C-alpha cells in the first residue's frame, strides 16, 4: 500500500479518444499501465453506452483489468461487489454527464468514503467534465456563462472532497466560463480556481504540483493576494469587482504548485522561449 496520496486528475471534458489518447494513456500509465486495475463510474451519464465506451478505451490501452461499477441509485453504493472493486483498483475514472446526478447519487455514501480513503492511500482518481467538477470539496453545480463575475452567477454544492485546495470548472474556454469561476473564487478566496479547457487535464501529484496535459490550456485563478471583493454588497445579477487576483494560463507541460503558488511553463516551453 502506498504511503502517499494518489493523483487527482480533473479533465475538462471531450478528451481525445480516437488517435493518441494522450490524457487517458497518461492516466493509465500513472495507474500502472499493463498491470493496472481501473474502475469506471458512469453515474453522471444517463446514456448506457458511456461507461461501456470507457471500458473499451482503457482495454484498448492494454491495462490488465477494467471494471464498470453499475451505480444508478444510492443503494448501489452499499453493494459489497462495488466496494470490493474500489478496494482492489489502482485507479477510478468518473465519466461526464451531470455533476448533480453524480453528487446526489454517490456523495456521502460508502463508495464515496472508500474512494476518499483509498486516494489518501495511493488510489489515483480521475474525472472528466462532470466527473472533474465533482472531485473537489466545493463543486460548481451550475451557473451562467460569460467573462464578468456577477452576484448569483454560480451555485456551489458539496463535491466528493478529494481536495479542498481547488474548485474546478470544465469546458472552460469553449463555454466562456471565466466569470463563473471568478464568482466562485469570490465566494471563498481560500480556494484556487482551475478552469480546464476541453481535451486538457490537470494531473495533481501527491506533492500538490499541477501538471497540464492535453491540447488546450488551464486557467489558474490564484486569490492569495485578493484585497477587495464587492460580492458582499452586490445585488443579484450585478457585476462584481475583485481586486488583487493573480491569473496564469498554462499549456501542456506547464506546472503550478498549489502550496507555494509558483507557476512554471514546463521544460520544453522554457527552452523554446530562450
N, C-alpha and C positions, 0 to 999 in steps of 0.2 A: 504494500500500500504506500502511495506517495505521501511524503511529509509536507508537500506544498500544494497550494490551491491549484486547480486545473485552469486551463484557459477559459476565458469568457469571450464569445465571438458573436457580436451583433452584426448582421448583414443587412444592407439597405434594400434588399429585395431584387427580384429579376436578375439573379446571378446567372452567369453564362453556364449553360448546361449541355451544349452540343459539341464544342470543339475542345479547348484546353481545360475547361472547368477549373480554372486556377484556384478559386476560393474553396470549392468543395474538395479539390485534390489536396490543398494545404490543410484543411481541417482533418481529412482522412489521415494524412501523414502525422499530424500532431497527435492523433488518437492511437497511432501505432502502425499505420499502413496495413500491410498484409496480415498482421496478427491482430488487428483492431476488431472490436465488437462495438457496433453503433446501434443505438436505439432511436427510432424516428417517432416523433409525437406529432400527428397530423391534426390535432384537435381544433386548431384555429380555422381550418378549412372545412366547408360543408361539402366539398367535392371528394367523392370516394377515391378518385384516381390520384389525388395529390400525394398521399402517403405512399402509395404503390410506386409512383414515379421516383420518389427519392430513394426508396429501397432499391430500385433498379439502378439508379445513378451511382449509389455507393457500391453496389455489387459490381458494376462496370469498372469501378476504381480498384477492384480486387481486394477489398477488405475481407477479413475472414468471415464475419457474421454481421448481418443486418436484421434487426427485429422491428416490426411495426407494432406499436402499442395502440390498441383499439380503445381509445378513451373518448367516449361520447357523452358521458354524464359523470357526475362527481362520484357516484358509487363505483365506477370503473377504476378510480384512483385508489381504491382499497383492495383491489384484487391482488392476491398473492403472486400470480403469474406476472403482472406488470411490475410489481415491486422487485421480484427476482431478476427480471431483465435489467432494471436500473442498477441493481447491486452488482451485476456481472459486467456491465457496459464500461467501455473506455471513453465513450462519447455519447452525448444526447444531442439530437438535432430536432428543433421545433420549426415546423413549416409556417408559411404565411397564411393569411386569411383575415380573421377578425380578432384583434387582441383582447377585446372584451369577452368574446366567446372563450378564448384560451384562459383568461384570468378568472372568469366566473366558474369554469369547469375544473380547472387544475389548482388555482390559488388556494393555499391553506390546507391542502389535502395531504395524505401520506405520500403520494407521488411527489408533490412539491417539496415536502420536507426531506424526502430521500435524495432528490436532485441537489438540494442545497447542501446537505451533509456530505454527499459524495463529491460535490465540487470542492468543498473545503479539503477533502482527502485526495483530490487529484483528478476527478472526473472532468472532462472537457465538455463544455456546453455551448452550442451554437443555436442561433435562431435567425430566421430570415423574415424580413418585413414585420408582420405581427409578432412573430417569434422574437425578433430583435427588440421590439418595444417592451415586451413582457419581461425581459431579462433582469432589468434593474429594480431597485426598491420602489422608486416612483416611476410610474408608467404614463406616457401620454395616451390617454384613452381615445380622445378625438379632439378636433379643433378646426379652425379655419385657415385657409391658405393666404399667403401674402407676405410681403417683405417687412412690414412695420408691425411691431408688437402692439396689441390693443388689449384693454381690460376685457376679460371674459373670452379671449380668443382661443384658449386652450383649457382642457379639462384633464386633471391628473387623477389617477387612481392607483391603488397598490398593485405592484408587479410581483414577480417571483422573488426578488430580493437577493440575487447573487452579488450585487454590488450597490452600495449607496453613494458611490462617488460620481456617477454619471446619470444623466437622463438622455434617452436615445430617441431621435426622430429619424424615420426611414423614408425612402423615395425622395430624398431631401431636395436636391436641385430640380429634379423632374417635376415636383409638385409645389415648388415655390414655398417651402415651409420655414424659412428663416424667421419670420415673425412669430410663429407659434413656439419655436424653440426658445427665442428670446423672452417670450412671455412666460414660458415655463421656468426659465432661469430667474426671471424677475420675482416669481413667487418664492423661490428658495435659492438664494445665491450661494448656498453651500455646495450645490451640485455643479458639475462641469457638463456642458451640453455637447453631445456628439450628433451632428447632422450628417447622416450617411447616405451618399448617393447610391443609386441602383448599381448592381454589379460591383459593389465595393464592400469590404468588410473591415472591422476593427478587431484585430487579434490582441486581446488584452491579456498579457502574460501574468504569471504569478507575482512578478515584481512590480506590477501596475504600469508597465510600459505598453502603450497602444502602438501597434504597428499596422499601417494601412496596406491592404491587399486588394487588387482589382483594378478595373479600368476607369473608375471615377475618382472622386475626392471625398474627404471627410472635413467638414467644417467644425472646428472646435471652438466653443464659446467658454472662455475662462472668466468667471466673475470675481476672482480673488480680490481685485482692486476696485470693485464697484463702490462708488462713493455716494450715489444718489439714484433712487428709483421713484417714479411717481405712481407706481402701481397702487399704493395705498390710498391715493386721493382721486384716482381716475374714475369716471363713470363708465358704465357698460358701453362697449364699442369705441370708447375714446382711445386715441393713440397714447402710448406710454413712453416716457423719457427714461433712459437708463444711461448713466454716465460712469465711465471707468472700465467698461468691458474690454477684454482683450480677445481678439479673434484670429485664429490660424486656419489656413486651408492647406491640407496635406494630401499628397497623392501617393501612389504605390511606393513603398519603401520608407516613407516618412514616419516619424515616431513622435509620441507625446507621452511624457511621464506624468501620471495622474497625481503623484506625490510631490515631485519637485516643480511641476508645471513647466518643464522645459520641452520645447519643440525642436526637432531636427528634420532636415529634408531627406535624410537617408543617404547612404554611402554613394549610390550611383548618381543621385541628383546633385549631391555636393561636389562630386568630381566634375560633372558636366558644367556646373556653374563656376568652375575655376577655384 
